[in-house]
Amino acid sequence: MHGGFGALLGLAVGKDGYHAVGPAQDGKRLHDAALPNTEAKLRTLFDKLGRHGTGLVVVDQPAPYQQPAPGGPATCAA
């Protein structure tokens, strides 16, 4: 299921905080909760999941919306 990774971690990034879901290879949720938007809390979570083997982190972060030019399509900054 995880392609050789001991745990996955999906982070949904927002202005006010993050939400993280971390399933193990057997499907058990090792973590599923909101986190404060701090590096220290993220490092603590990475250490916790690292005890289950090599981890893979996937970040879902919306691109900033840019106002379209008159008559043009809306775009996202890359």
C-alpha positions as CSV (number, residue, x, y, z in Angstrom):
1,M,0.0,0.0,0.0
2,H,2.8,2.5,0.9
3,G,5.4,1.5,-1.6
4,G,8.0,0.6,1.0
5,F,7.3,3.5,3.4
6,G,6.5,2.8,7.1
7,A,4.1,5.6,7.3
8,L,2.5,8.3,5.2
9,L,1.6,11.8,6.3
10,G,-0.9,14.0,4.5
11,L,-0.8,17.7,5.5
12,A,-3.5,20.1,4.6
13,V,-1.9,23.6,4.9
14,G,-4.0,26.6,5.7
15,K,-3.5,30.1,7.1
16,D,-4.6,29.2,10.7
17,G,-3.1,25.8,11.0
18,Y,-2.5,22.3,9.5
19,H,-4.4,19.1,9.6
20,A,-2.4,15.9,9.4
21,V,-3.5,12.3,8.8
22,G,-0.9,9.6,9.1
23,P,-1.8,6.0,8.3
24,A,0.5,3.1,9.0
25,Q,1.0,0.2,6.5
26,D,-1.8,-1.8,8.1
27,G,-4.2,1.2,7.7
28,K,-4.2,2.1,11.4
29,R,-4.3,5.9,11.9
30,L,-1.1,6.9,13.7
31,H,-2.2,10.5,13.7
32,D,-5.4,12.4,12.7
33,A,-5.7,15.8,14.2
34,A,-5.3,19.5,13.7
35,L,-1.9,21.0,14.5
36,P,-0.7,24.4,15.5
37,N,1.1,26.1,12.7
38,T,4.6,25.7,14.2
39,E,7.8,24.0,13.1
40,A,8.3,22.5,16.5
41,K,4.9,20.7,16.5
42,L,5.6,19.4,13.0
43,R,9.0,18.1,14.0
44,T,7.4,16.3,16.9
45,L,4.9,14.6,14.6
46,F,7.6,13.6,12.1
47,D,9.6,12.0,15.0
48,K,6.5,10.1,16.2
49,L,5.8,8.7,12.7
50,G,9.5,8.0,12.0
51,R,9.4,5.3,14.7
52,H,7.4,3.3,12.2
53,G,10.0,3.5,9.4
54,T,10.8,5.8,6.5
55,G,8.0,8.3,6.0
56,L,6.5,10.0,3.0
57,V,5.0,13.5,3.5
58,V,2.4,14.8,1.0
59,V,1.4,18.5,1.4
60,D,-1.8,19.9,0.1
61,Q,-1.3,23.7,-0.1
62,P,-3.6,25.9,-2.2
63,A,-1.8,28.2,-4.6
64,P,-2.5,31.9,-4.2
65,Y,-5.4,33.1,-6.3
66,Q,-4.5,35.8,-8.8
67,Q,-7.2,38.2,-10.0
68,P,-7.8,37.5,-13.7
69,A,-7.1,40.2,-16.3
70,P,-10.2,41.6,-17.9
71,G,-11.5,38.9,-20.2
72,G,-8.8,36.4,-19.2
73,P,-9.0,33.2,-17.1
74,A,-8.1,33.1,-13.4
75,T,-4.7,31.7,-12.6
76,C,-2.8,30.3,-9.7
77,A,0.8,31.3,-8.9
78,A,3.2,28.4,-9.2
